[in-house]
Amino acid sequence: MSTARILVVDDSRDAAESLATLLKLSGHTVEIANDGLIALASAEKLQLELIGRARQFAGSRFARAGSAG
């Protein structure tokens, strides 16, 4: 099984930590960011293979406008 460096981005700390725990148990290296600015800074400094984020941050300018569903 291969492992990945993953950034979990979610404004809900509980949700981010739960997902991070599951990913760590699967052998992945996981970082957590709880807002868009921290996520951008982390993505720039880390050599990531995957970034997972919440579908939309409440009140965030990083949320995609006009996303369906």
N, C-alpha and C positions, 0 to 999 in steps of 0.2 A: 504494500500500500504506500503510495507516495504522499508526502505531506506538502502543505502550502503555507505561505505567510499571508495571513488574512487580516484585513481591517474591518471590524464590525462598527457601523455607524448608525446610532439610534439615539434619539433624545430621551428615550426611556432607559434609565440605567438598569433597571431590573431585566428588561428584555435583552439589552445588549450583553449583560453579564450571563444570562441564561444561555443565549446562543454561543457566546464565547466559551462557556464551560463545555457545552456539547462538542464544539469544534476541537477544543483542547483534548478532550477525552478520546477523540479520533486521531490524535497525534499531530494536530496542526499548531503552528505558532500564531497566536492571535493577539491583536492590539484592539483596544476599544477607544472610540471617540464619541462624545455625547453631543457634539454640535458641529456644524459645517466648517467653521474656521479651524477647529482642532483637527478635523478630518483632512482638510486640505494641507495643513502643516505636516501632519503625520504621513500623508501620501507622498509628499515631497521628500521626506527624509528616509522613509523606509522603502526597501525594494520589495514591493508587494506583488503577489500573484493574483489576488482577488480582493475586491472591496465590496462588502455587503452593506446596504444601508436601508433604513426605513423607507417605505414608499414615499412618505412626505413628512417633513418636519413641521410641526405646528408653528406658524408664524415665521418660518424660515425663508430667507431670500434664496436659499439653495434648493427649495422645492421646485419641481418642474411645473410650470404653469400649463394649464390645459391638459394635464394627463387624464386619460380616460380610466374610469372604473376606480 
